[in-house]
Amino acid sequence: MSQAENEDRQSDEQRQQAESDSSAGASARGFAAMDNEKQRQIASKGGAAVSRNREYMAAIGKKGGERVSQNREHMAAIGKKGGERVSQNREHMASIGRKGGEAVSQDREHMSRIGRKGGES
């Protein structure tokens, strides 16, 4: 057998081996072989089951909150974005101001002190 024939035969054998290896590893069974929609349905059932345990979910949320809240700059940026977003709603801000004014104006002593300071300056 010539060297070229030998190389061709080895190449054919390698190709056949690769094909048998790939077909052996790829079975049409199990979760990975299911279509995406079926996988989502099954996965959502697991998520729903875990979320029924309120104490466990609360503990996870608390850990996440503690972790994030240690980054002061990140928390400040979040608060600033929220404040900017809320303050763009003028009607909302006006209602907040009215509520604050109503609560403060019921404290007669406080209002009289403010009035006296206003007259002094």
N, C-alpha and C positions, 0 to 999 in steps of 0.2 A: 504494500500500500504506500502511495506517495505521501509526502508531507502535506500537500494541499488537500488530499482526500482525508487524511487523518484530522486536519484542522476543521474541515467541513463537518465530519462526523462528530467531533467534540462540540462544535458549535450547535449542531442539531440536538445533541444530548443535553447541553446546557439549557437550550430553549425549552425542551420538553420538561426538564426538571423545574425550571422557573414557572412554567404553566401549571404543573401539578402542585407546586408549593403554594401558588396564589389561589388556586381553586380549593385546596384543602383548608386554608385559613378563612376563606370567605364563605361561610355557611349562611343559608337563608333562614336562620332561626334567631330568636331572641329579640331583645329591645332594639338593638342597633339596626336590625333588618326591617323594623316597622316603619311605616310612613310617618312623616313629621307630625301630622295631626294626631295620630294615635299615641305617639310619644308624649305630646303635650297633655293629652287627656290623662294619661297615667301619672305624669309628673305633677299635674295640678292636684290630683288626689292626695299625693304625699304632702304637698304644701298645705293643703286644707287640714289634713290630719295633724300636722305639727302645730299649725296656728290655733288649734282648739285649746292647747295647753297655755292658758293665759299667763300663768306665772313664769313659764319658760320663756315665752315671747317677751314679757316685761323685762326679764333678766338680760336677754340679748339686747334689747333696746337700750337698757341702762348702761350696759358695757360699751355699746357704740357711742352713746352720748357722752360718757365719761372720757372716752378716747378722743373724740373730736373736740370736746370743750377744753382740752388741755392746750390746744393751739389757739392762743389768744388772737393772733392776727387773722386767722381764718374765721373765727367767730365774729370778730369786729366787721370783717368784710361782708359776712352774711347779714348781720344786723343793719349795716349801712344800706345794702341793696334792698332789704325789706322796708326800711324807713323811707328810702327814695320812692319806692313803688307805692307805698301807702299814701305818702304826702302828695302824690300827683292827683289823688282823688279829692278834689276840693270840698265836695259835699260831705264826704266822710270826715275830713278834718274839721269842718265846721260843726258837725254833730258832736265830735269829741270835745271841742272847745266849749260848746253850750253845756254839755254834761258837767265838765269841770267847773265852769262858771257857776252853775246851779248848786253844785256841792259846796263850793267855797263860800258863795254868797249866803248860805244858811248859817254860817258861823259868824254871828253878829259882832263878836269881839274882834275877830280877825279883820273883818271888813272895816271896823272903826279904826283899828290901828293903821290899815292901809290908807284910809281917808286922812288921818292925821299926818302921816308921812307925806302924802301928796300936797297937803296945804303948807307944810314946812319948807319944801324944796323950792 
